[in-house]
């Protein structure tokens, strides 16, 4: 929280002040930073509950805290995927994608992500609130979580969704790297390793921070129980992602987009020759 709050706050300020909403990547990363800041707002109450095992804030605040936390996890997964898809279109299909890579379409897509995510999380939060109707706690009500407690079948749906998004990220990254390997020449060739690390970082963060959380819920759905301590550990580990998202912002808006124009020119020549 000490790291993530100032970094994401500064990142959001830079997006709005310096880059504005004038390009699709800026739109996607502004929404990603917003999701991270909303996530930060849910942490103080969760930290208090985990440290004291008491929840004196009522059911409404519990529901709000749950929605803020989980909406960040899944909306962040969507926004990171959108960033990868935007990179894929800009590098692999620079001419064909110009009609769809617009600020308006990017903004509409982000709005759809927020609406879709909030609907899913609202359904989950409602069942979560009903489960805790006779409990004085929040987030979990028992030492173990079973199928009913985890609000079947929502964990399975979200787990499948996360892995589909991961596959999409991997596909986009592989295609972009193949294109960069074919088109980068001369001075740009020396920058290829830096660009590769940038793309791998996206997939790495997605796989490491979102997949474990979904795996726990997936196993809970099929096996029936999962230790509350296990869920707490995975939840805390997943929370690290919002501290590292500013690294994505740096690479995406500085390294990638400064060199994209040259890559597009080389790719365009390749397409024209074909």
N, C-alpha and C positions, 0 to 999 in steps of 0.2 A: 504493500500500500504506500509506503514511504517513497519507493522508487517509481511505481506505476502512476501515481497521481500527478506528480509534477511533469514526468516525461510525456504522458499522454495529453496533459493539459497544454504543455508547450507545443506539442505536435499539432493539436487541434487549432491552436492560435496561429501557427505558421501556415496551416492549410488555408484558413479563412483570410488571413492577412496578406500572405505572399502569393499563394497559388489560387485562392478563391475557389470557385466551382467552375473553372473554365475548361476542365478536361475530365474525361471519364475516370482515370486513375485517381485524380484529386477528389472526385465525388465518392468513389469507393473507400478511399482511405480516411476521408472525413467521417464517413459513417462508421468505419471500423474504430476510429478514435472515440467517437461518441458512445459506441457500445462499450468500450473499455472504461470510459468514465462512469457510465451507469453501473457497470460492474463494481467499481470502486465504492460507490454509494451503498452497495449491499454488504460490504465487508465488515464494517464496525459492529453491526448487530450480530453477524454470524460469528465473529471472533469472540464477542462477549458470551454468546451462548455456548460455544465450544469450550471456553475457559471456565465457565461457572455451572454449566448444565442447567441453567435457569433461563426462562423466557418470560419476562414481566411486561412485554410490549403489546400483548394481545394478538388475536388471530389475524387481524387485518394487516398489521405490520409484518407478521410472519409470511403471509401470502405475497405481499409486495416484495419482501426480501428474496423469497424463492423465485419470483418472476424476474427480478433484476439479475439475479445470479445466472439462472439457466438461459435467459434470453441472450446474455452475453456469449455464452458458450456456443450456442447454435447460430446466432446472427454473425458472430465472428467467423465461424466456419464458412458461412455463405459469402461474406465479404472477401475473405482471403481467396476463396474459389473464384469470385468475380474478378479479382485482381489478376489471377492466373489466366483466366479466359481472355481478359482484355489484352494481356501480354501476348498470348497465343495469336489472337486476331491481328494485333498490330505488327507482329514480326512475320508470321507465316502468310497472312493474307492482307498486306497493307493497303492494297487498292480496293479489293472486294469488300473489306470491312468498314470502309470509311462511312458508308451510309448508316450503319448501325452503331458505330462507335461515336455517339454524340452525347453531350451532357444531358440532354432531355431524356434519352433512353436510359442512360446510367441512373439518373435520378428516379425515374419511374421504376426501374428494377430494384433499387434500394428500398423504395417505399413498399414494393411488393414483398421484399424480404422481411421488413419490419412487421407488416400486417400478418404474413404467414407465420412468422416466428411467434408473435405475441398470441395468436390464436391457439397454436399448439401448446405454448407454455401456460396460457390461461386455463385450458382444459386440464392440464396436469396440475396446476396450482389449485384448481377447484377440488379435484379429487384428493389432493394432498391436504387441503383444509378440512374436508369431510373426514378424512382419516384421523386427524388430530382433534376432532370435536370434543372428545373426552380426555384429552391429554393436556398437561400443563407445559409441554415442551414445544419444540419447533424443529423442522427439518427431518427428524426421525422420531418415531414413537416407541420403538422396541430395540432390543440389543441386536436383533436380526431383522432384515427386510425380506419379506416374501413376495410372491407374485401379486397378491392383492394389495399389499402395501405400496408397491411400486407402480400401481395404476396400470396394469396390463390393459391393452397391448401397446401403450404409448412408448415404453422403453425400447421395444423391438422396432417400432416405426422409426424412432429417432436414431437408433443404432444403425439401421440399414441406410438411413439418409446420410449419416456421417461418412460411412464407408463408400457410398456412391460419390460423395463430394471429394473424398480422398482419391478415388480412382480418376476423377476428372482432373484433379490437380496433377497427378502423376502423368496423365496423358498430355496435358498442355505443356508441362515442363519438358518431357521427352521431345515433343514436336518442335518446341522453341530451340532447344539445344541442337537438334539436327539442323535446323535452319541456320542458326548462328555459325555452326561448324562449316556449313557450305558457303556462307556469304561473307563472313568476316575475313578481311585480308589486310596486309600491311600493318599499320599502326593499331588498327582495331583488333588484330589478331592477338596482340599482347594483352588486351583487356578481356579476352575470352574467359580466362579463369575466374576473373572477378565477376563476370556476368553469370557464369555457371554456379558459383557459390550463392549468388543472389537467388537464383531459381531453386536450388536445392534447399535453401533456408526456408522457403515457403512450404515446401513439402515436408521438410523435417519438423517444423513447428506444428503443422497440421497433424502429422502422424503421431508425434510424441505427446501432444497436449490434449487432443480431442479424442483420438482412438481409445486410449485406456479408459476414459470415463464411459464411453459407449460400450466397451467390452464388459465392464462391470455390470452395467444395466442389462446387457444382452445375456450374460451368464445368469443373472438374477432371474430373468424371465423364464429361462429354461430349467435351471436347477432348483428354483424355488426359494433359496435363501442366499444371503450374502452378509458377511459380517459388517456391522456398522462401522467398526474401526477401519475396515478396508475401504468402505465408501468414503469415509472422512479423509483418508490418506489420498485417495485418487482425486477427490474433489480439491484438496489443497494443492496437489501437484498440478492439476489442470489450471489452477488459478495463476500459475507462473506465466502463462502465455500472455497475459495483458501487460506484463512488465517488459516483454521482449518484442511486442508489436512495433514499438518505435524503431527497432532495427529494420523491420520491413519498410517502414516509411522512408528511412534514410536511403536505403538501396534503391527503392522504387522511384523516388522523386529526384534523386541525385544521379546515381550511376546509370540506371537503366534509361531514364527518359532523356538524359543528355546525349546518349549514344544512339537512341532509337531512330533518329532521323537518318543517320548514316546507314544504319542497318536496313531501314526501309528503302533507301535509295538503291542499295546493292540488291535487295530482294526484288525490287521492282524491275531492275535491269534483267535479273534472272528470269522473271516471269515474262518479260517482253521477248527475251531470246527464245523462250519456249513457244 
